[in-house]
Amino acid sequence: MKRTFKFVENGQLNMCTGCGAKFLVCPNCGGLLTRVHPALEKWEVDDTCKNCGYEDKAIKAWDGVGAR
């Protein structure tokens, strides 16, 4: 994951026990910031936490699109 998504290097990943999907944890509130998987397109990776509005600048720089 770290090779595909450089923004994961300093973050924390959680895995869903039901389906095995991996999610990046929001450093501000501890909620799930975005799903992380090598098959995801850039538009499928969120750079803003839906719980608290935290914007991850590393994801925003990586996807080159910004918040959706």
Backbone as a printed PyTorch tensor [residue, N CA C, xyz], in Angstrom:
tensor([[[  0.8130,  -1.1930,   0.0000],
         [  0.0000,   0.0000,   0.0000],
         [  0.8600,   1.2610,   0.0000]],

        [[  1.9790,   1.2020,   0.7130],
         [  2.8080,   2.3950,   0.8310],
         [  3.4420,   2.7900,  -0.4940]],

        [[  3.6850,   1.8230,  -1.3700],
         [  4.2500,   2.1480,  -2.6830],
         [  3.2140,   2.8340,  -3.5720]],

        [[  1.9780,   2.3750,  -3.5020],
         [  0.9170,   2.9460,  -4.3250],
         [  0.4280,   4.2720,  -3.7680]],

        [[  0.2760,   4.3410,  -2.4520],
         [ -0.2570,   5.5310,  -1.7900],
         [  0.7720,   6.0850,  -0.8190]],

        [[  1.5490,   7.0620,  -1.2290],
         [  2.5850,   7.6450,  -0.3700],
         [  1.9930,   8.2720,   0.8900]],

        [[  0.7400,   8.7360,   0.8300],
         [  0.1200,   9.3700,   1.9900],
         [ -0.1710,   8.3920,   3.1180]],

        [[ -0.0460,   7.0970,   2.8810],
         [ -0.2880,   6.0810,   3.9060],
         [  0.9190,   5.9350,   4.8440]],

        [[  2.1040,   6.3570,   4.3990],
         [  3.3370,   6.1680,   5.1710],
         [  3.2430,   6.7040,   6.5960]],

        [[  2.6460,   7.8620,   6.7840],
         [  2.5700,   8.4690,   8.1160],
         [  1.2100,   8.2770,   8.7670]],

        [[  0.3210,   7.5500,   8.1210],
         [ -1.0230,   7.3610,   8.6580],
         [ -1.2060,   6.0040,   9.3020]],

        [[ -2.4160,   5.8000,   9.7840],
         [ -2.7780,   4.5390,  10.4180],
         [ -3.8750,   3.8850,   9.5910]],

        [[ -3.7160,   2.6040,   9.3080],
         [ -4.7100,   1.8600,   8.5550],
         [ -5.5090,   0.9470,   9.4830]],

        [[ -6.8090,   0.8540,   9.2330],
         [ -7.6780,  -0.0960,   9.9160],
         [ -8.2440,  -1.0350,   8.8710]],

        [[ -8.4490,  -2.2980,   9.2540],
         [ -9.0190,  -3.2700,   8.3440],
         [-10.4040,  -3.6720,   8.8270]],

        [[-11.3720,  -3.7020,   7.9290],
         [-12.7220,  -4.1500,   8.2380],
         [-12.6850,  -5.6560,   8.4940]],

        [[-13.1820,  -6.0830,   9.6310],
         [-13.1650,  -7.5090,   9.9520],
         [-14.1590,  -8.2870,   9.1050]],

        [[-15.1750,  -7.6220,   8.5760],
         [-16.1730,  -8.3030,   7.7690],
         [-15.7310,  -8.5680,   6.3440]],

        [[-15.1530,  -7.5450,   5.6980],
         [-14.8220,  -7.6990,   4.2730],
         [-13.3290,  -7.5990,   3.9710]],

        [[-12.5210,  -7.1570,   4.9250],
         [-11.0830,  -7.0610,   4.7210],
         [-10.6080,  -5.7760,   4.0750]],

        [[-11.5320,  -4.8580,   3.8010],
         [-11.1470,  -3.5770,   3.1930],
         [-10.2890,  -2.7740,   4.1760]],

        [[ -9.3240,  -2.0270,   3.6280],
         [ -8.4560,  -1.2100,   4.4640],
         [ -8.8610,   0.2550,   4.3400]],

        [[ -8.8790,   0.9410,   5.4820],
         [ -9.2630,   2.3360,   5.5440],
         [ -8.1910,   3.1380,   6.2620]],

        [[ -7.9340,   4.3470,   5.7670],
         [ -7.0290,   5.2730,   6.4300],
         [ -7.8130,   5.9760,   7.5290]],

        [[ -7.2390,   6.0620,   8.7200],
         [ -7.8940,   6.6640,   9.8730],
         [ -7.6190,   8.1590,   9.8960]],

        [[ -8.6430,   8.9520,  10.1920],
         [ -8.5050,  10.4010,  10.3090],
         [ -7.6740,  10.7230,  11.5520]],

        [[ -6.5980,  11.4930,  11.4120],
         [ -5.7700,  11.8210,  12.5730],
         [ -6.4440,  12.8240,  13.5150]],

        [[ -7.4930,  13.4620,  13.0550],
         [ -8.1790,  14.4690,  13.8560],
         [ -9.2490,  13.8590,  14.7750]],

        [[-10.1430,  13.0280,  14.2040],
         [-11.2560,  12.4920,  15.0000],
         [-11.2040,  10.9800,  15.1970]],

        [[-10.3470,  10.2720,  14.4450],
         [-10.2570,   8.8210,  14.5730],
         [-11.2440,   8.0670,  13.7120]],

        [[-12.0530,   8.7880,  12.9230],
         [-13.0030,   8.1460,  12.0150],
         [-12.2990,   7.6030,  10.7850]],

        [[-13.0580,   6.9580,   9.9240],
         [-12.4980,   6.4160,   8.6900],
         [-12.4490,   7.5210,   7.6410]],

        [[-11.2420,   7.8760,   7.2260],
         [-11.0540,   8.9710,   6.2760],
         [-11.3570,   8.5160,   4.8490]],

        [[-10.7390,   7.4380,   4.4030],
         [-10.9700,   6.9460,   3.0440],
         [-10.5490,   5.4880,   2.9220]],

        [[-11.1640,   4.8080,   1.9760],
         [-10.7730,   3.4300,   1.6840],
         [ -9.4720,   3.4670,   0.8950]],

        [[ -8.6090,   2.4850,   1.1130],
         [ -7.3140,   2.4270,   0.4390],
         [ -7.1830,   1.0500,  -0.2150]],

        [[ -7.0180,   1.0520,  -1.5440],
         [ -6.8430,  -0.1870,  -2.2840],
         [ -6.1660,   0.1500,  -3.6060]],

        [[ -5.1800,  -0.6450,  -4.0400],
         [ -4.4600,  -0.3400,  -5.2890],
         [ -5.3460,  -0.2450,  -6.5320]],

        [[ -6.5080,  -0.8880,  -6.5320],
         [ -7.3830,  -0.8590,  -7.7020],
         [ -8.2760,   0.3770,  -7.7520]],

        [[ -8.2580,   1.2000,  -6.7100],
         [ -9.1040,   2.3890,  -6.6950],
         [ -8.5560,   3.4590,  -7.6310]],

        [[ -9.4450,   4.1650,  -8.2840],
         [ -9.0840,   5.3080,  -9.1140],
         [ -8.9190,   6.5290,  -8.1960]],

        [[ -8.2320,   7.5510,  -8.6870],
         [ -7.9960,   8.7470,  -7.8710],
         [ -9.2940,   9.3920,  -7.4100]],

        [[-10.3120,   9.3830,  -8.2200],
         [-11.5730,  10.0180,  -7.8520],
         [-12.3220,   9.2420,  -6.7710]],

        [[-11.9120,   8.0040,  -6.4980],
         [-12.5560,   7.1830,  -5.4710],
         [-11.9070,   7.3460,  -4.0960]],

        [[-10.8040,   8.0970,  -4.0100],
         [-10.1020,   8.3010,  -2.7460],
         [-10.4510,   9.6930,  -2.2150]],

        [[-11.0660,   9.7380,  -1.0280],
         [-11.4710,  11.0090,  -0.4270],
         [-10.2990,  11.6710,   0.2850]],

        [[-10.2350,  12.9960,   0.2040],
         [ -9.1850,  13.7340,   0.9130],
         [ -9.7320,  14.5070,   2.1050]],

        [[-11.0440,  14.4500,   2.3240],
         [-11.6730,  15.1720,   3.4300],
         [-12.5020,  14.2090,   4.2720]],

        [[-12.3380,  14.2770,   5.5890],
         [-13.0810,  13.4210,   6.5180],
         [-14.5430,  13.8570,   6.5650]],

        [[-15.4390,  12.9070,   6.4000],
         [-16.8660,  13.2060,   6.4270],
         [-17.3710,  13.4680,   7.8420]],

        [[-16.6320,  13.0100,   8.8590],
         [-17.0430,  13.2210,  10.2470],
         [-16.7180,  14.6200,  10.7550]],

        [[-15.4800,  15.0660,  10.5500],
         [-15.0330,  16.3200,  11.1710],
         [-14.5880,  17.3850,  10.1760]],

        [[-14.4990,  17.0340,   8.8890],
         [-14.0990,  18.0050,   7.8800],
         [-12.6010,  18.1800,   7.7230]],

        [[-11.8040,  17.3560,   8.4080],
         [-10.3440,  17.4280,   8.2880],
         [ -9.9410,  17.1560,   6.8460]],

        [[ -9.0690,  18.0040,   6.3040],
         [ -8.5910,  17.8280,   4.9340],
         [ -7.1450,  17.3540,   4.9650]],

        [[ -6.8960,  16.1870,   4.3880],
         [ -5.5540,  15.6210,   4.3660],
         [ -4.7980,  16.1860,   3.1680]],

        [[ -3.8200,  17.0090,   3.4340],
         [ -3.0690,  17.6960,   2.3740],
         [ -2.2440,  16.7190,   1.5330]],

        [[ -1.7780,  15.6250,   2.1300],
         [ -0.9980,  14.6290,   1.3810],
         [ -1.8670,  13.9200,   0.3440]],

        [[ -3.1010,  13.6020,   0.6870],
         [ -4.0170,  12.9680,  -0.2680],
         [ -4.3880,  13.9680,  -1.3520]],

        [[ -4.6510,  15.1890,  -0.9560],
         [ -5.0200,  16.2240,  -1.9250],
         [ -3.9000,  16.4370,  -2.9440]],

        [[ -2.6540,  16.4510,  -2.4870],
         [ -1.5130,  16.6060,  -3.3820],
         [ -1.3510,  15.3670,  -4.2720]],

        [[ -1.6040,  14.1770,  -3.7160],
         [ -1.4610,  12.9330,  -4.4570],
         [ -2.4720,  12.8360,  -5.5900]],

        [[ -3.7390,  13.1730,  -5.2920],
         [ -4.7580,  12.9800,  -6.3300],
         [ -4.8310,  14.1470,  -7.3020]],

        [[ -4.3010,  15.2920,  -6.9150],
         [ -4.2660,  16.4310,  -7.8230],
         [ -5.6210,  17.0050,  -8.1610]],

        [[ -6.6700,  16.5440,  -7.4660],
         [ -8.0110,  17.0080,  -7.7560],
         [ -8.5590,  17.8430,  -6.6180]],

        [[ -8.2780,  17.4550,  -5.3850],
         [ -8.8160,  18.1790,  -4.2360],
         [-10.1370,  17.5880,  -3.7930]],

        [[-10.8140,  18.2950,  -2.9180],
         [-12.0660,  17.8130,  -2.3470],
         [-13.1470,  17.7030,  -3.4250]],

        [[-14.0100,  16.7120,  -3.2110],
         [-15.1140,  16.5390,  -4.1510],
         [-16.3980,  16.9190,  -3.4930]]])
